[in-house]
């Protein structure tokens, strides 16, 4: 399996996990004072989403830089 394809798939599943933990957080808050582990549960998927998202953001620029193609702006 391609490394970039794996990162994209991980990012998708992390977004599902993050959404589920945020929804659980809102439900728990509606029922009363939630325990700390529910309040902080969205943070691990969020940080992993940050890293995978930054990787996917930089990837096109890194491949262009490695291939030696430079974009020359004409003004």
Backbone bond lengths (Angstrom), bond angles and torsions (degrees), N, CA, C in turn:
res aa  C-N    CA-C-N  psi(-1)  N-CA   C-N-CA  omega(-1)  CA-C   N-CA-C  phi
1 X - - - 1.456 - - 1.524 109.20 -
2 X 1.294 115.58 141.46 1.453 122.62 -178.94 1.536 110.66 -68.42
3 X 1.323 117.26 138.66 1.463 122.61 -178.49 1.532 111.04 -61.11
4 X 1.321 117.99 -45.18 1.470 121.06 -179.64 1.526 111.22 -64.43
5 X 1.317 115.85 -37.82 1.459 120.12 178.26 1.527 110.74 -65.26
6 X 1.330 116.50 -37.82 1.468 121.23 178.14 1.523 111.21 -65.04
7 X 1.332 116.50 -42.62 1.474 120.30 179.20 1.522 110.04 -62.04
8 X 1.318 117.35 -42.79 1.467 120.56 178.94 1.528 111.32 -62.69
9 X 1.327 116.73 -41.76 1.464 120.48 179.69 1.531 110.38 -66.14
10 X 1.322 117.01 -42.26 1.474 121.00 177.09 1.519 109.94 -61.17
11 X 1.334 116.63 -41.98 1.466 121.04 179.75 1.531 110.80 -61.98
12 X 1.322 116.71 -40.37 1.470 120.01 178.56 1.523 111.66 -63.98
13 X 1.344 116.66 -45.94 1.455 119.73 -179.66 1.526 111.71 -67.77
14 X 1.314 117.02 -34.55 1.466 119.91 176.20 1.526 111.11 -65.17
15 X 1.323 116.36 -36.55 1.469 118.66 178.59 1.523 110.94 -65.97
16 X 1.320 117.32 -35.41 1.464 120.81 176.38 1.526 109.94 -66.28
17 X 1.338 116.36 -44.92 1.468 120.37 178.93 1.519 111.16 -63.15
18 X 1.331 117.10 -41.20 1.458 120.76 178.88 1.526 111.21 -63.31
19 X 1.329 116.76 -44.69 1.459 120.69 179.46 1.526 111.18 -62.44
20 X 1.317 116.67 -40.71 1.465 120.32 179.23 1.522 111.69 -65.22
21 X 1.334 117.45 -40.69 1.467 119.13 179.70 1.526 111.94 -69.99
22 X 1.316 117.28 -34.08 1.470 119.71 176.40 1.520 110.08 -67.92
23 X 1.333 117.10 -41.76 1.466 120.22 177.28 1.521 110.79 -62.56
24 X 1.334 117.28 -42.72 1.468 120.87 177.44 1.519 110.86 -63.22
25 X 1.305 116.47 -34.99 1.462 121.14 177.93 1.526 110.66 -63.65
26 X 1.322 117.38 -45.81 1.469 120.60 179.46 1.527 111.33 -65.64
27 X 1.319 116.33 -39.44 1.471 119.34 178.39 1.520 110.17 -64.36
28 X 1.324 116.83 -43.69 1.466 120.44 179.65 1.519 111.41 -64.30
29 X 1.319 117.54 -37.26 1.470 120.42 178.70 1.525 111.16 -68.74
30 X 1.327 116.82 -32.45 1.459 119.71 178.84 1.525 111.23 -69.60
31 X 1.326 116.66 -27.36 1.463 121.07 -178.50 1.524 112.93 -86.75
32 X 1.297 117.36 -9.04 1.464 120.47 -179.33 1.517 110.11 142.30
33 X 1.313 115.20 -159.51 1.460 120.71 179.98 1.529 109.39 -75.80
34 X 1.352 118.01 114.64 1.467 119.66 -177.52 1.533 111.22 -79.70
35 X 1.314 116.96 154.11 1.467 119.62 174.67 1.533 110.59 -67.69
36 X 1.309 115.82 159.23 1.464 120.98 -175.51 1.525 112.13 -61.34
37 X 1.332 118.38 -34.82 1.460 119.09 -176.54 1.526 111.47 -67.24
38 X 1.341 117.50 -28.04 1.470 119.55 176.76 1.531 110.11 -75.48
39 X 1.330 115.55 -37.60 1.463 119.56 179.84 1.527 110.92 -64.19
40 X 1.325 117.39 -40.78 1.461 121.32 -176.73 1.531 113.58 -93.26
41 X 1.305 118.80 0.32 1.468 122.08 -179.09 1.534 113.58 -61.16
42 X 1.337 120.87 -33.89 1.469 118.99 179.68 1.530 114.43 -71.44
43 X 1.317 118.53 -13.74 1.461 119.47 -173.82 1.533 114.66 -68.86
44 X 1.345 120.62 -45.20 1.478 117.57 178.76 1.531 114.16 -59.02
45 X 1.355 119.73 -46.73 1.471 117.03 176.45 1.527 112.74 -64.01
46 X 1.328 116.67 -31.86 1.462 119.61 179.75 1.523 111.24 -65.13
47 X 1.325 117.50 -44.29 1.459 120.19 178.82 1.530 111.21 -65.96
48 X 1.324 117.51 -39.33 1.460 119.59 176.99 1.528 110.95 -66.44
49 X 1.335 117.08 -36.20 1.464 120.54 174.73 1.526 110.88 -62.91
50 X 1.326 116.05 -37.37 1.459 120.04 178.03 1.521 110.66 -60.40
51 X 1.332 117.57 -48.01 1.456 120.95 -177.39 1.525 112.33 -67.90
52 X 1.328 117.61 -43.38 1.462 119.31 179.34 1.527 110.77 -68.83
53 X 1.324 116.87 -36.50 1.462 120.14 177.90 1.516 112.34 -66.67
54 X 1.329 116.65 -41.54 1.467 119.24 177.04 1.522 110.85 -64.62
55 X 1.330 116.73 -38.63 1.466 120.01 177.45 1.529 110.31 -60.07
56 X 1.331 116.28 -47.02 1.462 119.23 -178.89 1.526 111.61 -68.68
57 X 1.331 117.70 -28.85 1.462 121.03 178.26 1.530 111.01 -70.35
58 X 1.327 116.76 -40.63 1.462 121.33 -175.88 1.524 111.81 -82.12
59 X 1.306 118.16 -22.32 1.464 122.41 -173.56 1.532 113.71 -53.46
60 X 1.326 121.28 -49.23 1.472 119.13 -179.64 1.526 112.61 -62.90
61 X 1.327 116.93 -35.87 1.457 120.19 179.90 1.524 110.57 -70.73
62 X 1.326 117.00 -37.87 1.462 120.95 -179.87 1.527 110.99 -68.53
63 X 1.320 117.33 -40.78 1.460 119.08 179.58 1.526 110.85 -67.96
64 X 1.318 117.35 -36.96 1.462 120.58 177.11 1.533 110.07 -65.52
65 X 1.328 116.31 -39.54 1.454 120.56 -179.31 1.529 110.89 -68.22
66 X 1.345 115.96 -40.26 1.465 119.88 -179.45 1.522 112.16 -69.82
67 X 1.328 117.15 -31.38 1.462 119.20 -178.75 1.524 111.96 -76.46
68 X 1.334 116.82 -13.31 1.455 120.39 177.15 1.504 113.53 89.36
69 X 1.312 117.63 1.45 1.469 120.23 178.73 1.523 108.47 -79.64
70 X 1.260 116.41 123.18 1.448 121.74 177.11 1.525 108.41 -110.80
71 X 1.296 115.93 137.99 1.454 120.71 177.62 1.521 107.31 -93.23
72 X 1.321 116.53 119.63 1.459 121.76 179.46 1.509 108.01 -100.34
73 X 1.312 115.07 121.24 1.464 119.45 179.79 1.520 108.79 -79.64
74 X 1.322 114.57 135.56 1.460 119.95 177.10 1.510 108.13 -105.39
75 X 1.288 117.29 128.69 1.451 119.82 -175.09 1.442 115.84 -122.98
